[in-house]
Each structure stands twice: as C-alpha cells, then as structure tokens.
Amino acid sequence: MSRRGRAATSYDESDVRVRPGKASRPRTKTRPQHSDAEAAMVVSVDRGRWGCVLDGDPDRRVVAMRARELGRTPIVVGDQVDVVGDLSGRPDTLARIVRVAERRTVLRRTADDTDPFERIVVGNAEQLFIVVALADPPPRTGFVERAMVAAYAGGLQPILVLTKHDLAAESEFATAFEDLDLTILYAGIDDPVEPVLDLLKDRLTALIGHSGVGKSTLVNRLVPAAERAVGEVSGVGKGKHTSTQSVALPLPEGGWVIDTPGVRSFGLAHITPDDVIAAFTDLAEAIEDCPRGCTHLGPPADPECALDELPGKERRVAAIRQLLSALNSNETW
C-alpha cells in the first residue's frame, strides 16, 4: 500500500524524514567583540603559529593561532594584532589572534615580474635596511634599486648598509645612489656599530639582502643574544640561506630589527611607475601634467614627460629614472 493510502495510526518514527545537516539552532552571523583582547606585535611565524609580544614588551611573549573568523587573513612579522585566550606565555599554552590592525607600511615582493601573486614580507616597518656586501659576493646595483622601489612604494625609508668593508676598503659602489638622498652606512666587521644602532633606536626596521652578504653577522652584532646562524658564500658567489624565517628581535636600547631570509629574486609586478614617483614629494606633483600612460622614463619613450620640465632637478630626475629602469628591466635580481 502506498503512503498516501495508509492510515495515520500505521506511521512510526521510521517514517519521519530528517533533513541532513539541519541544526537544531540556526547559526548566527554575530561575531564576538573580544572586548578583553590585548594588543600585541607579531615577532615570528612558524607553521601556522605566531609568536607575539604583548604591549611591545619582549618579556611578555605568547604563541597564538589564527581565530577561525579571520579565515585566511595573512599575518606577518611586524603586524599589530589583538589576542585573547591564555596569555600567560607558559609552555604548551595557545592564544588566539582575533584582529589584525591595518598596516601603516608594507614591504611586498613577487617571485618575478610576471607573477601576479604578492608576498607580504613585513608589516609596519618604518625603515628598510638594504644590506649589500662590497665583496664576496660582489654588489649589484639592480638589487638595491629594486629594493628601494619596493620601500618607497610601501612607505618605508630605505637605508643602504654596506658590509664586508674589510674586503673592499675602496669602493665606488655607493656613488651610484648619491643623487637620491639615500642614507648610506658602512657596517663591516671592523666598522663601529654605534652609527647603525643610532638609526635603529626606538624604531621598527626590516633587514633585507641576498644570502651570504653578512646580514646575520650584522644582526648578531646589533643583538648579541640573537645568535643568528652564519653561513659561508659558495664558490659560485652565492650565499647559503642561513635565516629561514623572518623574526623580530628587540634591541638593547629600544626598537626592533626584523631579520628576513636571504632573497634570490625581487619581483616588482605589483608596482607602477606612479607608485615610485609618489614617494618623492618634490616630484610627485609634476607628474600630474604627464600624458596618460607615461612611464616617466623620458625621451624617446615618453617625449612629453613633465619631469623634463623641472629646472635644477636634472640629476635627481636622472637618478629616479634609473630606479624606474630597474622596475622595467624584467630582471628579478
């Protein structure tokens, strides 16, 4: 007999249809406010766990996971976050990151100039130390130019730091950047470290450079307790990756340095020429008179570029066009 023809008294619980997945209580879209969350800065990242310091105090460290409501929100060293949960910092305890503040500055790079995927290297750094060895491996202007472009576009102040001064006491490498008002420091093993510490005090500074340029050696001089691994340069002039994860380290006199892994390429697919020019306040207004699509490289590519109409700025414009050429070189360095 069909269901329709059965008497009501013949039904039992096996005839009740239950819709799979139907919860007894509907889920709410209301998210917790976490009014008791504490502010923290991310100082390390390791396989889905973030090391954080509470209120900028290096002695108040917790390990945190990303709260479910954040989804796949990227969280990098230098980020300002809010954390809840067990904030005791005891071994085997875990807090939760529930909010990520908007970044004031951001250092990005891509794998190469055709890669549309941006990798956020560091958040909220005020300065970028571009660490370059004067020898072993030999310095290359292309990497410095590209790092400067990324710094300017991300709101960081670039500073060129030259290491291994003992191997190349006389070098004209720094003269290539003298018209950009770029601060240049010598930080070889025999150079005093005090001028470097003066620029780092009470600021958040990221260090970036090729492997083997002496970046970890410099970090160990700045933060003796860091004990960063130091490697050697291979016979083909390429360094070994001695730092495998970015980490923020507190300076004895205040401030933080973020040591990043050595890079082998620095793609700039996410940056436009206007992003670069905008970082130079004395030139940014001029490009408003440039024709649409101007690359600001000047003749013959851009015969009507407004930068050519700035008297007394010829050398500075030429130096910045050198950066723009690096942006358009399709070489990742």
N, C-alpha and C positions, 0 to 999 in steps of 0.2 A: 504494500500500500504506500502511496506517495505521502510526503509530509503534509501536503495540503489536505489529504483525506483523513488524517489521524485525529483521534480525539485528544483534547487538551490534557486529559489525565494520563495519557500514554507517554508524555515527554519526560525525560530525566536530564541530569546535568550534562550528559554526553552530547545532548543536542544543542547546548549553548555555544554560540560562536564567539570566540575571543579574538579581537584584532591584535595580531602580534606587535609588540613594541609600544603598545598604548600604556603610558604610565598612569598610575592612579592619581598623581598630582601633576598638573601641567608645569613645564619648566618656565621659569621667569627670566626675562631679559635684564632684570635689575642686577647690576653688579655691585659687590661690596665696596664701600667707600674707603676702607682701610684708613680710618682717621688716626689710628695709632701707629701708622708706619713711620719709620725713621729714615732720614736722609743718609745716603751712602755714596761712595765713589767706587766704581769697578776698577780693580787693580790687577786682575788676572782672569784668564779664561782657559778652561781645560775640560773638554769633552762634556759639554752640557752643564758645567758647574762654573759659577762665577765667584771669584774672591772679591769681597767688598770690605771697605773700611768705613766705619760709622762716623759721621760728622768730621771726616778728614783726619781722624786720629789713627795713626799707624798701629797703635796698640789695641784698637778695638776692631778686630777682624772677624768676619763671618764668611761662611761658604753658603751660597744661595743657588736655588734653581729658579727657572723662569716660571711664573704663575701661568696657569692654563689660559686665563683670559688674555694674555699677551700674544697668544698664538706663536707665530714665528718671527716676532719682532726682533730685529738684530740688536744685540747688546755687545758693546766693545769696550776695551780698556779706555778709561777716561770718562765714560758715561756717568752722569748723575742719575741715581735711581732711588726709589723708595722700597724699603724692605720690611717684611713682617715675619712673624713666627719666632723661632728660637734664635735670639740674638745674643746668646751667652758666649758664642765662639768656642764652646767646648768641643773636643774631638767627637766626630760622628754626629754632630748636630747639623741641621739644614734649615736655612731661612728661605723665604720666597721673595723674588723681585716682582713687585706688583705694578710699578710705574717706571717709565723711562722719561726723563725730562728732555725737552727739546734741546738739541745740541747748539752751542754757541758757535763752534767751529767744527769742521770735519775734514779729515785727510782721507781722500779716496784715491784709488788707482784701479786700473783694469789690467787684465793679463797682457793685453796688447791693444793696439789702436783700432782693431776691428771687433773687439769683444764688447758687447753692449752691457755686460754684467759688471756693475760697480762693486768693488770690495772696499768696505769702510775699514780703514786701518786703525784709526784713533779718533776718539771724540773729545771735544772741548779743550784741546791743547792750545796754548797761546803762542808757542814758538815751535819751529821745526829746525832741529839741528841736522844739517845735511853733512854727514861725516864722509870725508874723502881722504884717502891716503895719497901722499905725494909720491910714493913709490911702493911697488910690491903689494898690490897690483898698481899699475900706473893710473893716474887720474884721467877722467874723461869728462869733458865739458857737457856732453849731451845729457848725462845723468843729472848733473847739477841743475841744468836748465829745466829739465822736466820736473824735477822735484820742486824747484822754485815755482813753476807754473801751478802745480798742484797745491802748493802752500798758499799762493796768492788767491787762487780760486776758492780755497776752503776757508779763508780768513785767518790763516796763521802767518806769523812773521818768520820768514826764512833766515837762517844764520848758517854761514858756511864754516865748517870746522875741519881743519886740515891736520891729519895725523901723520906719523912716521916722518916727522920733520928731521929726525936724526939721519935718515937715509937720503934725504934730498934737501939739504940746508938752503940751497939756492934754487928757487923755482919761480917761474913767471906765470904759473897756472892761475893765481888769484887775479892777475891783471885783466883777465877776460871778463870780469864782473864788476870792475871798479866804477862803471858809469851807472850802476843800478842801485847805488847807495846800500850795498849789501854789507852787513857786518861780517867780518872775517876773523876767525880765531885760529891760533896755532895751538894744537893740543897734543904734540908728540910726547913721548915718554920723558924727554928732557925739558920740556916746556913747563912753566909754572901752571898749576891748575886753578889758581885763585881767580884769574880773569874769567874763566869758564863758570866757576861757582857763582861769581857776582851776577852773571846774566841769568842764572838758573834760580836764584833765591826767590822764594815765595811765588813761583810760577810753575805752571804745568807745561813741560817741554817734551816733545817726542824726538827720538833719535832715529834716523834712517840712513841706510848706506848699504853698499854691496858687502857681501861676505868677505871677511879677511882684511877689512880696512882698519881694524883696530877699535871698532865700536865697543866691544865688550871690555877691552882693556881700559878704554876711557871710562866706562861705567864703573869698573872696579876701583878706579882712582877717585871717582866722584862719590861713590857709595861703597866704602871698604867692606861693609858687611854683605854686599850683594853676592860676591863670589860667582860672578857670571863665567861660564865656560869660555876659554880662549882657545882658538884653533890656529892652524897654520895655513899659509897660502900654498896651493898646489903648484906643481911645476909648470902648469899652463897659465898661471896668472889668475886663477880663480880661487876664491876663498871657500872654506867649508862653512856650512851653516851651523854655527855654534849656539845660536839662540833660536829655539824652535817655536817659542810662543812669546807674544807681547806681554810685558809685565811692567807695572808702575812701581817705582822704588822711591821711598822717601829720602830726601836729602837731610843731612845732619842739621843744617842751618835753616831748614824750611824749604818747601817746594817739593816737586816730584819730577822724576825723569821717567819716561816710558821707553824702554828698550824694545825695539821691534826686531823680528827675524831679518837676516840679511836678504835683500831682494836681488833677483837676477833680471827683472824686467819692470818697467814702469810705464804702463799704457795710460793714455790720456783720452780715451774715446768719449768720456763724459764731459769734456771741457771744450768751450768755444773760444775763439779769439776775443770776443767781447768780455768773457769772464776774466781774462788776463788783464786787459786794459783797465777794467773797472777797479782793479786793485791799486792802480796808480792815480791818486787823486788829482795830480797836476795834468793828467792826460785824459782822464775819463770823460770830462765834459766835451772835449774836442771831437770825439768820435760820433757825437750826436749829428754832426754835419756830414758824416760819411754816407755814401750811397748804400742802398740795401745790399747785403751780401758781401760787403767789404771785408777782406781778411786782414787789412791793416799792414800788409807786407810792403806796400809801396809799389812804384813802377817796377816792371811793366805789368805786374798782376793787378795792381789797384792804382791806376793813374790819377784818380780823384780822391785819394785818401786824405782826410783832413789833418792827419798827423804831419803831413808835409808842409803845412801852413803855420807851424809853430816856431817862430824865430827864437834862436838861442837854445833850442831843445834838440838840436840835430843829433848830438852824441847820445843823449838819453833815448831818443826815439830809435836810433840805430841799435842800441843795446836791447831794448824791449822787442824790437823786430827779430833780434837773434833768438829770444825766447819763443816768439811766435813761429819762427822757422823750425825750432825743435818740436813744437806742437804739431807741425805739419810734416815732420820728417818721416813718419811711419816706421820709426825705429824705436824699440822699447827700452833699450839700454838697461 
